[in-house]
Amino acid sequence: MAYFLTTIDCNFFYLKSISTLTINNMQFSSILEDYFKGEFVINSTALRQKFRTIKAFVFDWDGVFNNGQKNIDGHSTFSEVDSMGVNLIRFNHHLLAKQLPVSAIITGENNQLAFSYAKRENFNAIYYKVAHKEKAILHLCKQHNISPAEVMFVFDDVLDLSVAKLVGVRIMVNRAANPLLIEYAKKNRLVDYVTYFDGNNNALRELSEMIMVMTNNYEAAIDHRIKFSEPYQAYLDVKKQILPLSFTLLDNEITQA
């Protein structure tokens, strides 16, 4: 009797390999490039190496959690699909590092839903009305005794590039309308991965899946969440102790609001 390995079988094998086998860099690169169709500006092996030193997840808001559109009150939304993804990568980090990553939002605007999200999800900080975001990232690093090289930054637009110059992992959310900006970021080595999906189509969830694969912990993190396990409950207990601080730019200095 002949047996044939289908694409589905192969994909299942890949997932099991991520969780249960020691695989070499070439195999890992193949897995990542099969599942994640964004652009690895640096090769996936180098990106995995960078992720090993990350201690903070920092996000732009408009164009990352959404498509950048505003309602009549000047606010923009977020997706619960992306929110779950961000929660999973924070839990995944807690599983591996035995501590929470520093988590923050840096936005050039004052968006009430960003504040609500940061409070609900117990982020460490939200920086708002900060047009020169480099000041915010340096302030965050000083506050938490980390270096910019230990920060992952997720961004989408021009005013984010000053931060991308400084940090360790740079994830640019795709947008078909600005191919030249993406090319600029690539040419000037300001991005490591460009997502396949845009901010209106759950780019953050794409990124969350990729991070859990990068850290060789995908199935473990998912299994713990499904079971609402003791490690997951311990993570929630630690997370709930965080109250986000708000900062803004006043007289060209970062000031607590």
N, C-alpha and C positions, 0 to 999 in steps of 0.2 A: 504494500500500500504506500502510495506517495503522499508526502506531506508538504504543503506549501505555506511559506511564511508571508502573511499579508502585511500591508502597510500598517493596519491597526495593530497586528501582532508585534511588529517592529517597534511602533511607538510605545506600546505597553512595556516591551523589553527595555527601551531606553529609560522610561520612568523608573522601572525597578532597578536598573543599573545605577541611576542617580542615588537611590536610597540604600542599596544593599551591596554594591560592588565597588572596589577600588578601580577607577578607570583613569586612563592616561589623558594628557592634555588634548591629543588629537581626537580621541573619542568624545571628550567633553565639548570640544569645538563643534563637532558634527551634530551633537545633540542640540546645542544652543542654536545653531544655524538652521536646523530642521524645524524647530518650534517657533523661533522668534525671527520675524521677517523684516525687522528694522535694519538699520545699517550699523554694523560694527566698524566705527571709524578707526579705532585701534582693535587689534585682533582680540578675540574673546578670551584667550589665555592671559593676555596682559590685563584685560579688564577684571578677570577673576582675581588676579594678584592684587589689583588696586582695592577691590572690595574687602580684602582681608584686614585692612587697616582702618576701615570706616567706623566712626563712632557717632556720627550725626547724620540725620536725614533732614534736608532743608528744601522747601518747596516754594516756588513762585505760586501765585494764586490764579490770576486771569490767564487763560490760555493753557493752563496745566490741569486744574480741576474742572475746567469748563472750556467753552470756545471763545471766551472773552466778551460775550455780549452782556449788556446791562439792561436791567428793567428800568421802569420810570423813576425809581428811587436811587438809581445808580448802583444797584447791587447785582452780583452774579452768583450763580448757584454752584452746587457740587453734586456728584453722583454717589449714591450709596455703594455702587459697585466699586468705585475707586476707593471709597472710604474703607471698605472691607479689605481691599488690597493693601492699603497703607497700614491698617491694623495688623495684617498678617506679617508684613515685613518687620514691623516693630516687635511682634511676638517672636518671630524667627530669630531676630537679633538677640532678644532676651534669652531664648533657649541656648544659643551658641556662646554668647559672651557673659551670661549670668548677670546682665545688667541692661537697663533700657538704653536705647540710643537717645541722644539729644534730638528733639524734634521741633522744628520751627517753620513758620511761614514768613516770607518776606514779600511784601506787596507795595507797589507804588501808590496804591489807593487806600481809601477807608471803606472796607466792605464788611457790612454787619454779618453776613453769612460766614465769612472767613473767621470772624471773632467767635461766632456760635460754634463753628466746627472745631476750632482750636480748643475751646472750653470743653465741649462734649468729649473730645478725644484726648483731653489731658496732654496737649502739647506743652513744651516748655516755654515757648515764646511766640509772639506774633509781632512783627515789625511792619508798621503801616505808614503811608505817606513818606516813604523813603525813596526818593528818586535816584540817589546814588547808593546803590545797594551794597557796594563794597564796605561802606561804613558799618552796615548792619551785620555782615558776616564776621567782620573783625571783632565787633562788640560781642557777638554770640560766642565766638571762640574764647575770648578773654573771660567771659562770664562762666564758662564751663571748663576752662583749663584744657582746651583741646587746640590742635593746630588746624589751619584751613585744609591741610592735606588729608585730614581725617574726616572731611565733610563730603557727603554726596549732595549735589545740588541738581534739582529738576527745574528746567526753565524752558522758555519758548521765544524770547524776543530780545531786542537790542539792549534794553536797559538792564538785562541780566548778565551781559557778557563781561562786565567788570568783575563779577563774582566768579564766573567760569574761569577767569584767568588765575584765580587763587586756589581753588578747591581741588580735592583729590579725584573725585569722580563726577563727570559732567554728563548729564542726560538731557538731551534736547528733545522736546515734544514736537513732533512733525506737524507741518502745516503746508498744504499744497500751494497756498497763495504766496509763500516767500521762499522759493527755491534758492534765490541768490543769497539770502541771509544764511540759510543752512550751509551753502557752499562757503561763505565767508567764515563761518564758525569752524568748518572742517579745515579750510586752508590755513587758518591761524591757530589751529590746535586748541580750540576752545570747547570741543565736544568729543566724548568717547563713544556714545551710542545715540543714534537718532531713532526714536520710536517709529514703529510702523503705523500705529494709530495716532490720531490727533486728540486734542483735549476734549473734543465733543464726543469721542468714541472710545473712552476708557483707556487712554494711554497709560495712566497710572496703574491700572490693573495689569496691563501687559508688563510693565516694569516690575511690579511686585512678583509676578510669576517668575520672571527672569532672575530676580535677585535670589529667590529661594532655590532656584536651580543652580545659580552661580555658587551659592554657599553649600551646595550638596546636602540640602536639608528639606527638600520640597515635601516629600510624603510624611516625614516626621511632623512638620509644622501643621500640615492639613489634618493628620490623624489626631493630634492633640486637640485641635479646634473642634473637630467633629465630636470627640468624646467629652469635651469640656473638662479636660483632665486636670489633675492637681497642678502640673506646671502651668497650664493656661490660666487657671484661677489665681495662681501666685503672681503671674504676670499682670492680671487685671488689678489685683490688690496693690501692687507697686504703682501701676499706672494711675490709679485713682487718687494717689497721694499728691500728684502733680497738679499745681494750679498755674495756668499759663500767665506769664507776665506780658504786658503790652508796652511797646517802645515806639517812639517816633523821632523824627528829626526836628530839632528846635535849635535855632541859631547855629546851624551846621554841626550840631552835636547830637548823638543818640541819647535820648532822655526817656526815662520811664514815664508812661502816661498815667 
